[in-house]
Amino acid sequence: MKAYILAILKTGTNPTTDKTELQELFRGHMNNINRLVAEGKLVVAGPLGKNDKTYRGIFILKDIATIDAAKELLQTDPAVKAGIFEVELYNWYGSAALPEYLPASDKIWKIKH
């Protein structure tokens, strides 16, 4: 088992419906995800289906020492910073093999396409 931080992204307090602004924020959100993956800090990210808790997606972060450090790290996400998403953070324990998910996924993706 290995310690991770689970981030649950929820609908934030920013009610903007401006399509241009939202496109820019989501572009920044995706760029931030790619940066965190490249830095080896993000193991899993993805959206959640419709639910009654306003949960929008999850991140599983690795090698982050504290909840406060994770909070600071996620403030680099433009969609979080702008209030499109709010983040709930939890200490979470999972398989030590979980970081192998992304390299395996990339290999499978390349084989299928």
GIQUI-V421365 format. One record per pair of residues at least 12 apart in sequence whose ideal C-beta (glycine too) atoms are under 8 Angstrom apart, sorted by the first residue. I is the first residue (numbers start at 1). GAP is how many residues later the second one is. Records with the same first field share a line. If there is no record, write none. Layout:
# GIQUI-V421365
I: GAP / GAP
This chain:
# GIQUI-V421365
1: 92 / 93 / 94 / 95
2: 60 / 91 / 92 / 93 / 94 / 96
3: 88 / 89 / 90
4: 39 / 56 / 57 / 58 / 87 / 88 / 89 / 90 / 94
5: 55 / 56 / 57 / 59 / 62 / 65 / 84 / 85 / 86 / 87
6: 52 / 53 / 54 / 55 / 83 / 84 / 85 / 86
7: 51 / 52 / 53 / 54 / 63 / 67 / 80 / 81 / 82
8: 47 / 49 / 50 / 79 / 80 / 81 / 82
9: 46 / 47 / 48 / 49 / 50 / 71 / 76 / 77 / 78
10: 43 / 44 / 45 / 46 / 75 / 76 / 77 / 78
11: 43 / 45 / 73 / 74 / 75
12: 67 / 68 / 70 / 71 / 72 / 73 / 74
13: 70 / 73
14: 68 / 69 / 70
16: 66 / 68
22: 62
24: 54
25: 53 / 54 / 57 / 59
26: 53
28: 49 / 50 / 51
29: 48 / 49 / 50 / 51 / 55 / 56
32: 44 / 45 / 46
33: 12 / 26 / 44
35: 41
36: 23 / 25 / 37
37: 65
40: 22 / 23 / 59
41: 20 / 21 / 22 / 23 / 32
42: 17 / 18 / 19 / 20
43: 17 / 18 / 19 / 55 / 56 / 58 / 59
44: 14 / 15 / 16 / 54 / 57
45: 12 / 13 / 14 / 15
46: 12
56: 29
57: 28
59: 15
60: 32 / 34 / 38
61: 12
62: 36 / 37
67: 22 / 23 / 24
70: 19
71: 16 / 18
74: 13 / 15
